[in-house]
Amino acid sequence: MDVRLTDQQALLRQSVREFAEHEIRPHVRDWDARQHFPRELLPSLGALGLMGIQVAESRGGAGLSAVEYCLCIEELARVDPSVALMVAAHNGLGTAHLAMFGTDAQCGRWLADLAQGRRLAAWALTEAGSGSDAGAMRTTATRESDGGWRLDGAKQFITHGHSADVLVVVAVTDATKGTRGMSAFVIEQGTPGLQPGRKEDKLGMRASETSEVRFDGCRVPGSHLLGREGLGFVNALQVLDAGRIGIAALAVGLAQGAYEAARAYALSRTQFGRPIARFQAIRATLVDDAVRIQTARLLTWRAAALKDAGHRTSLESSMAKLHASEAAVQVAEHGVQIHGGYGFVKDYPAEKFFRDVKLTTIGEGTSEIQRLVIARQLLAS
């Protein structure tokens, strides 16, 4: 794979970086402290094409590649991982599921508004008792006499659970068929029986909204079935293959931001009459972290390039997500250590990167699940 960026890709990266520096960085600490979800960014993000990065231009999106998607998410995460998570969850989960499996009528109704930032998407798969174990899902969708569906149950840890205008929800439609008895539905905010639940008070990514979503006799017409009946979970796994590339890119960008903060501090902090960047232990840590970041970036871009070429990427996506997230944890921890006592206070960005990074090893499949996916691919007989 040629890892050099084209002139167009370099310009894209620079445009997103300038937006993040000017429109996001001044607010990072405030949004984090207040747990403020910056929905006010949606029009600007939409104008830049960042709300429909991989949606075809004919459907109102930017029509960019998976590699270019990674560039965008990296640059946002370098400044504020919470905003990057908002963009990644909107693009890579809810909007992606609709774009991949929606009918022309469904895409015509919802996709352009989502891709242009006029509406926000959520994706509801996880439940209190079924995170990694999808077979334990309890939310049900029951067909009614008029051809519509009634949903009952609750989803947990849903990004944009309160604020989303459009939710893609996976529910059990035939309990006798296991994961082949689950289907996906599109539900609009305001539908009777749809109720946002408790908003989570999180360790990190505090400007990204996460909440419970409840369904109590929530009725939708038959036209809101997304994809074929019974293939909701199968399709969800396909969405996750691509979504994990986005989380890997987020981890890379977060690590890059943490590294740059640590490097700047090491060059400016003086001890024993010289910058601490001149001490061998600090230099070795910064070198190792730079290698970790670049390795994670190349794994992520490779998975994205394979996706662009039309290949299945279950193995490569999981490898990229596993390595990038765990490397980012190391880089963020080293950033705190290099800052010393200042790494433990909110006057410096190190502590926020450290709090934010752990979610990358959990969301869209834990590290343990990634190892299971990778093992199945490598050791299949």
DRENKOL-917884 format. One record per residue (C-alpha): residue in one letter; x negated, y, z negated. Coordinates in nm, 4 decimals. Layout:
BEGIN
REC type        X        Y        Z
REC    A        X        Y        Z
...
// end
This chain:
BEGIN
REC type        X        Y        Z
REC    M   0.0000   0.0000   0.0000
REC    D  -0.1262   0.3466   0.0931
REC    V  -0.0900   0.5462  -0.2301
REC    R  -0.1646   0.8831  -0.0731
REC    L   0.1318   1.1203  -0.0701
REC    T   0.2548   1.2755   0.2508
REC    D   0.2681   1.6540   0.2719
REC    Q   0.6448   1.6337   0.2241
REC    Q   0.6089   1.4167  -0.0857
REC    A   0.3452   1.6467  -0.2329
REC    L   0.5773   1.9418  -0.1768
REC    L   0.8631   1.7512  -0.3437
REC    R   0.6460   1.6745  -0.6455
REC    Q   0.5379   2.0381  -0.6722
REC    S   0.8964   2.1642  -0.6441
REC    V   1.0204   1.9359  -0.9221
REC    R   0.7182   2.0222  -1.1374
REC    E   0.7840   2.3959  -1.1025
REC    F   1.1505   2.3452  -1.1863
REC    A   1.0612   2.1424  -1.4958
REC    E   0.8042   2.3963  -1.6122
REC    H   1.0279   2.7006  -1.5653
REC    E   1.3788   2.5701  -1.6357
REC    I   1.3212   2.2903  -1.8875
REC    R   0.9988   2.3385  -2.0848
REC    P   1.1080   2.6604  -2.2635
REC    H   1.4085   2.4751  -2.4100
REC    V   1.2623   2.1338  -2.4996
REC    R   1.2199   2.1869  -2.8737
REC    D   1.5552   2.3595  -2.9142
REC    W   1.7502   2.0961  -2.7234
REC    D   1.5777   1.8209  -2.9216
REC    A   1.6429   1.9856  -3.2583
REC    R   2.0105   2.0498  -3.1825
REC    Q   2.0652   1.7230  -2.9929
REC    H   2.2004   1.9455  -2.7192
REC    F   2.2925   1.7685  -2.3981
REC    P   2.1977   2.0232  -2.1268
REC    R   2.4889   1.9739  -1.8907
REC    E   2.4305   2.3302  -1.7765
REC    L   2.1367   2.1966  -1.5728
REC    L   2.3619   1.9929  -1.3422
REC    P   2.4217   2.2648  -1.0779
REC    S   2.0494   2.3372  -1.0499
REC    L   1.9601   1.9680  -1.0463
REC    G   2.2246   1.9137  -0.7808
REC    A   2.0948   2.2019  -0.5690
REC    L   1.7485   2.0431  -0.5729
REC    G   1.8931   1.7098  -0.4636
REC    L   1.8054   1.5456  -0.7952
REC    M   2.1554   1.4152  -0.8682
REC    G   2.1746   1.2066  -0.5520
REC    I   1.8108   1.1357  -0.4810
REC    Q   1.8611   0.8057  -0.2962
REC    V   2.2176   0.8619  -0.1792
REC    A   2.2354   0.8862   0.2003
REC    E   2.2609   1.2348   0.3444
REC    S   2.5768   1.1286   0.5263
REC    R   2.7344   1.0733   0.1841
REC    G   2.6205   1.4015   0.0360
REC    G   2.2877   1.2947  -0.1131
REC    A   1.9243   1.3832  -0.0563
REC    G   1.8475   1.0584   0.1264
REC    L   1.5043   1.0192  -0.0291
REC    S   1.3047   0.6989  -0.0721
REC    A   1.2514   0.4966  -0.3890
REC    V   0.8914   0.6205  -0.4049
REC    E   1.0136   0.9793  -0.3868
REC    Y   1.2669   0.8988  -0.6582
REC    C   0.9748   0.7915  -0.8783
REC    L   0.7956   1.1199  -0.8119
REC    C   1.1015   1.3166  -0.9235
REC    I   1.1566   1.1167  -1.2427
REC    E   0.7852   1.1307  -1.3318
REC    E   0.7745   1.5082  -1.3064
REC    L   1.0844   1.5558  -1.5201
REC    A   0.9618   1.3078  -1.7846
REC    R   0.6225   1.4804  -1.7982
REC    V   0.8024   1.7820  -1.9481
REC    D   1.1123   1.6349  -2.1161
REC    P   1.1895   1.2617  -2.1115
REC    S   1.5468   1.3345  -2.2241
REC    V   1.6252   1.5238  -1.9049
REC    A   1.4483   1.2570  -1.7013
REC    L   1.6664   0.9935  -1.8689
REC    M   1.9791   1.1928  -1.7852
REC    V   1.8786   1.2065  -1.4188
REC    A   1.7622   0.8433  -1.4089
REC    A   2.0789   0.7076  -1.5731
REC    H   2.3038   0.9122  -1.3450
REC    N   2.1141   0.8195  -1.0273
REC    G   1.9948   0.4690  -1.1026
REC    L   2.2973   0.3213  -1.2775
REC    G   2.6451   0.4671  -1.2316
REC    T   2.5883   0.6436  -0.9001
REC    A   2.3737   0.3590  -0.7662
REC    H   2.6374   0.0955  -0.8482
REC    L   2.8995   0.2967  -0.6609
REC    A   2.6698   0.3636  -0.3636
REC    M   2.5626  -0.0021  -0.3391
REC    F   2.8990  -0.1733  -0.3763
REC    G   3.1714   0.0874  -0.3287
REC    T   3.4110   0.0854  -0.0351
REC    D   3.4125   0.3740   0.2095
REC    A   3.7226   0.5055   0.0348
REC    Q   3.5638   0.4848  -0.3105
REC    C   3.2419   0.6492  -0.1956
REC    G   3.4394   0.9186  -0.0175
REC    R   3.6338   0.9914  -0.3341
REC    W   3.3486   1.0087  -0.5844
REC    L   3.0011   0.9824  -0.4362
REC    A   2.9452   1.3285  -0.2872
REC    D   3.0539   1.5030  -0.6072
REC    L   2.8165   1.2834  -0.8072
REC    A   2.5286   1.3291  -0.5641
REC    Q   2.5614   1.7065  -0.5653
REC    G   2.5889   1.7521  -0.9403
REC    R   2.9548   1.8488  -0.9518
REC    R   3.0325   1.5360  -1.1549
REC    L   2.8276   1.3187  -1.3899
REC    A   2.8123   0.9366  -1.3893
REC    A   2.7838   0.6800  -1.6670
REC    W   2.7352   0.3043  -1.6543
REC    A   2.8960   0.0901  -1.9234
REC    L   2.7572  -0.2616  -1.9608
REC    T   2.6174  -0.2963  -2.3152
REC    E   2.8345  -0.3843  -2.6149
REC    A   2.7668  -0.4170  -2.9870
REC    G   2.7449  -0.7954  -2.9534
REC    S   2.6210  -0.8236  -2.5958
REC    G   2.3059  -0.6367  -2.5187
REC    S   2.0597  -0.8845  -2.3731
REC    D   2.3261  -1.1580  -2.4026
REC    A   2.5782  -1.0522  -2.1391
REC    G   2.7704  -1.3743  -2.1885
REC    A   2.8892  -1.2396  -2.5235
REC    M   3.0764  -0.9523  -2.3551
REC    R   3.4201  -0.8941  -2.5096
REC    T   3.5650  -0.6041  -2.3102
REC    T   3.8411  -0.7458  -2.0900
REC    A   4.0211  -0.6361  -1.7775
REC    T   4.3608  -0.7984  -1.7272
REC    R   4.5422  -0.7861  -1.3945
REC    E   4.8911  -0.6393  -1.4179
REC    S   5.1993  -0.7091  -1.2102
REC    D   5.1546  -0.3975  -0.9960
REC    G   4.8030  -0.5020  -0.8929
REC    G   4.6319  -0.2660  -1.1352
REC    W   4.4139  -0.3528  -1.4328
REC    R   4.4294  -0.2964  -1.8084
REC    L   4.0978  -0.2636  -1.9929
REC    D   4.0560  -0.3275  -2.3648
REC    G   3.7370  -0.3307  -2.5727
REC    A   3.4369  -0.1114  -2.6452
REC    K   3.0943  -0.0380  -2.4994
REC    Q   2.7963   0.0835  -2.7002
REC    F   2.4754   0.2812  -2.6324
REC    I   2.6241   0.4362  -2.3185
REC    T   2.4275   0.7246  -2.1724
REC    H   2.6722   1.0108  -2.1000
REC    G   2.9484   0.8224  -2.2809
REC    H   3.1065   1.1505  -2.3915
REC    S   3.0287   1.3770  -2.0978
REC    A   3.0550   1.1557  -1.7897
REC    D   3.3254   1.2400  -1.5383
REC    V   3.3058   0.8971  -1.3727
REC    L   3.2240   0.5692  -1.5482
REC    V   3.1375   0.2343  -1.3937
REC    V   3.2497  -0.0313  -1.6424
REC    V   3.1819  -0.4059  -1.6366
REC    A   3.4500  -0.6198  -1.8059
REC    V   3.5543  -0.9845  -1.8317
REC    T   3.8244  -1.0718  -1.5794
REC    D   3.8077  -1.4522  -1.6146
REC    A   3.6664  -1.5824  -1.9422
REC    T   3.6432  -1.9378  -1.8056
REC    K   3.3720  -1.8477  -1.5538
REC    G   3.1054  -1.6920  -1.7766
REC    T   2.9007  -1.4252  -1.6045
REC    R   3.0780  -1.5129  -1.2778
REC    G   3.4009  -1.3977  -1.4373
REC    M   3.3035  -1.0335  -1.4836
REC    S   3.4053  -0.7452  -1.2608
REC    A   3.3216  -0.3765  -1.2296
REC    F   3.5640  -0.0847  -1.2289
REC    V   3.5473   0.2889  -1.1719
REC    I   3.7227   0.4912  -1.4409
REC    E   3.7590   0.8675  -1.4461
REC    Q   3.7250   1.0664  -1.7661
REC    G   4.0695   1.1626  -1.8937
REC    T   4.2310   0.8320  -1.7994
REC    P   4.4775   0.7401  -2.0773
REC    G   4.3301   0.4734  -2.3037
REC    L   3.9699   0.5797  -2.2409
REC    Q   3.8224   0.7264  -2.5585
REC    P   3.4623   0.8369  -2.6217
REC    G   3.3504   0.6974  -2.9561
REC    R   3.0765   0.7855  -3.2031
REC    K   2.7792   0.9741  -3.0653
REC    E   2.4508   0.8165  -3.1760
REC    D   2.2030   1.0088  -3.3942
REC    K   1.8810   0.8922  -3.2316
REC    L   1.5121   0.8801  -3.3175
REC    G   1.4085   1.0206  -2.9808
REC    M   1.5526   1.1279  -2.6460
REC    R   1.7787   1.3417  -2.8605
REC    A   1.8883   1.5727  -2.5797
REC    S   2.0145   1.2705  -2.3876
REC    E   2.3679   1.1837  -2.4911
REC    T   2.4337   0.8262  -2.6059
REC    S   2.7663   0.7089  -2.7452
REC    E   3.0257   0.4394  -2.7805
REC    V   3.3109   0.4225  -2.5282
REC    R   3.6425   0.2583  -2.6179
REC    F   3.9200   0.1172  -2.4007
REC    D   4.2651   0.0756  -2.5525
REC    G   4.5170  -0.0234  -2.2898
REC    C   4.3231   0.1771  -2.0308
REC    R   4.5041   0.1262  -1.6995
REC    V   4.3469   0.1779  -1.3582
REC    P   4.4880   0.0994  -1.0124
REC    G   4.3639  -0.1975  -0.8138
REC    S   4.1712   0.0376  -0.5854
REC    H   3.9322   0.1070  -0.8757
REC    L   3.7877  -0.2460  -0.8655
REC    L   3.4247  -0.1904  -0.7609
REC    G   3.2828  -0.4715  -0.5489
REC    R   3.4358  -0.8180  -0.5368
REC    E   3.6231  -0.9576  -0.8341
REC    G   3.3948  -1.1836  -1.0383
REC    L   3.0706  -1.0314  -0.9093
REC    G   3.0466  -0.7387  -1.1489
REC    F   2.7643  -0.8850  -1.3533
REC    V   2.5798  -1.0194  -1.0490
REC    N   2.5954  -0.6724  -0.8970
REC    A   2.4868  -0.5203  -1.2293
REC    L   2.1672  -0.7263  -1.2176
REC    Q   2.0993  -0.5903  -0.8691
REC    V   2.1515  -0.2382  -0.9982
REC    L   1.9129  -0.3097  -1.2860
REC    D   1.6389  -0.4285  -1.0511
REC    A   1.6329  -0.0814  -0.8990
REC    G   1.7084   0.0977  -1.2259
REC    R   1.4049  -0.0538  -1.3936
REC    I   1.1833   0.1138  -1.1359
REC    G   1.3285   0.4436  -1.2546
REC    I   1.2591   0.3665  -1.6198
REC    A   0.9045   0.2652  -1.5267
REC    A   0.8622   0.6017  -1.3532
REC    L   1.0030   0.7746  -1.6610
REC    A   0.7480   0.5943  -1.8791
REC    V   0.4675   0.6964  -1.6430
REC    G   0.5756   1.0603  -1.6527
REC    L   0.6107   1.0566  -2.0301
REC    A   0.2638   0.9053  -2.0648
REC    Q   0.1249   1.1686  -1.8304
REC    G   0.2765   1.4475  -2.0395
REC    A   0.1460   1.2967  -2.3636
REC    Y  -0.1994   1.2494  -2.2095
REC    E  -0.2173   1.6062  -2.0799
REC    A  -0.1196   1.7407  -2.4221
REC    A  -0.3851   1.5262  -2.5936
REC    R  -0.6513   1.6219  -2.3407
REC    A  -0.5785   1.9945  -2.3759
REC    Y  -0.5903   1.9671  -2.7534
REC    A  -0.9170   1.7702  -2.7467
REC    L  -1.0783   2.0355  -2.5293
REC    S  -0.9659   2.3228  -2.7528
REC    R  -0.9948   2.1718  -3.1024
REC    T  -1.3380   2.2311  -3.2544
REC    Q  -1.4886   2.0189  -3.5318
REC    F  -1.8513   2.0127  -3.6472
REC    G  -1.9258   2.2951  -3.4091
REC    R  -1.8024   2.1425  -3.0837
REC    P  -1.4757   2.0391  -2.9122
REC    I  -1.3570   1.6962  -3.0226
REC    A  -1.3414   1.5989  -2.6546
REC    R  -1.7198   1.5671  -2.6724
REC    F  -1.7029   1.2901  -2.9331
REC    Q  -1.7437   0.9444  -2.7871
REC    A  -1.4394   0.7913  -2.9588
REC    I  -1.2071   1.0612  -2.8245
REC    R  -1.3580   1.0428  -2.4764
REC    A  -1.3189   0.6656  -2.4656
REC    T  -0.9539   0.6897  -2.5722
REC    L  -0.8760   0.9494  -2.3060
REC    V  -1.0513   0.7441  -2.0380
REC    D  -0.8647   0.4260  -2.1307
REC    D  -0.5332   0.6114  -2.1338
REC    A  -0.5989   0.7643  -1.7912
REC    V  -0.6592   0.4134  -1.6557
REC    R  -0.3414   0.2835  -1.8232
REC    I  -0.1347   0.5603  -1.6662
REC    Q  -0.2735   0.5122  -1.3193
REC    T  -0.2269   0.1350  -1.3373
REC    A   0.1341   0.1813  -1.4465
REC    R   0.1915   0.4369  -1.1715
REC    L   0.0583   0.2062  -0.9016
REC    L   0.2672  -0.0873  -1.0243
REC    T   0.5737   0.1383  -1.0232
REC    W   0.5080   0.2816  -0.6787
REC    R   0.4453  -0.0683  -0.5432
REC    A   0.7835  -0.1871  -0.6689
REC    A   0.9431   0.1232  -0.5182
REC    A   0.7681   0.0703  -0.1839
REC    L   0.8898  -0.2891  -0.1714
REC    K   1.2426  -0.1690  -0.2409
REC    D   1.2100   0.0831   0.0407
REC    A   1.0994  -0.2008   0.2700
REC    G   1.4158  -0.3939   0.1869
REC    H   1.2602  -0.6610  -0.0331
REC    R   1.4103  -0.8010  -0.3511
REC    T   1.2112  -0.6601  -0.6425
REC    S   1.3218  -0.8508  -0.9539
REC    L   0.9642  -0.9552  -1.0316
REC    E   0.7929  -0.6299  -0.9367
REC    S   1.0512  -0.4085  -1.1095
REC    S   1.0215  -0.6025  -1.4342
REC    M   0.6423  -0.6015  -1.4179
REC    A   0.6380  -0.2262  -1.3598
REC    K   0.8894  -0.1576  -1.6353
REC    L   0.7133  -0.3843  -1.8848
REC    H   0.3645  -0.2519  -1.8226
REC    A   0.4574   0.1149  -1.7856
REC    S   0.6691   0.1268  -2.1004
REC    E   0.4168  -0.0528  -2.3199
REC    A   0.1281   0.1520  -2.1779
REC    A   0.3249   0.4695  -2.2462
REC    V   0.3725   0.3648  -2.6104
REC    Q  -0.0047   0.3321  -2.6446
REC    V  -0.0732   0.6649  -2.4761
REC    A   0.1839   0.8479  -2.6888
REC    E   0.0449   0.6940  -3.0088
REC    H  -0.3078   0.7931  -2.9107
REC    G  -0.1820   1.1447  -2.8458
REC    V  -0.0616   1.1708  -3.2041
REC    Q  -0.3903   1.0293  -3.3318
REC    I  -0.6009   1.2729  -3.1312
REC    H  -0.3971   1.5629  -3.2677
REC    G  -0.4589   1.4402  -3.6225
REC    G  -0.2326   1.6113  -3.8734
REC    Y  -0.0988   1.8380  -3.6003
REC    G   0.0321   1.5317  -3.4215
REC    F   0.2750   1.4792  -3.7075
REC    V   0.4412   1.8216  -3.6905
REC    K   0.6832   1.9692  -3.4403
REC    D   0.4635   2.2638  -3.3467
REC    Y   0.2893   2.0349  -3.0975
REC    P   0.4490   1.8094  -2.8329
REC    A   0.2699   1.4903  -2.9409
REC    E   0.5264   1.3895  -3.2023
REC    K   0.8182   1.4261  -2.9618
REC    F   0.6540   1.2132  -2.6944
REC    F   0.5889   0.9558  -2.9686
REC    R   0.9544   0.9540  -3.0735
REC    D   1.0857   0.9494  -2.7185
REC    V   0.8649   0.6751  -2.5803
REC    K   0.9993   0.3781  -2.7752
REC    L   1.3265   0.3785  -2.5860
REC    T   1.1420   0.2913  -2.2649
REC    T   1.0617  -0.0530  -2.4089
REC    I   1.4299  -0.1088  -2.4963
REC    G   1.6612   0.0543  -2.2395
REC    E   1.7594  -0.1359  -1.9217
REC    G   1.6186  -0.4553  -2.0663
REC    T   1.3800  -0.4918  -2.3581
REC    S   1.0179  -0.5925  -2.3132
REC    E   1.1184  -0.9409  -2.4264
REC    I   1.3785  -0.9624  -2.1506
REC    Q   1.1267  -0.8358  -1.8940
REC    R   0.8905  -1.1166  -1.9925
REC    L   1.1758  -1.3653  -1.9540
REC    V   1.2591  -1.2316  -1.6066
REC    I   0.8928  -1.2387  -1.5036
REC    A   0.8445  -1.5919  -1.6387
REC    R   1.1464  -1.7187  -1.4448
REC    Q   0.9997  -1.5740  -1.1254
REC    L   0.6446  -1.6968  -1.1813
REC    L   0.7249  -2.0389  -1.3198
REC    A   1.0232  -2.1368  -1.1064
REC    S   0.9807  -2.4938  -0.9859
// end
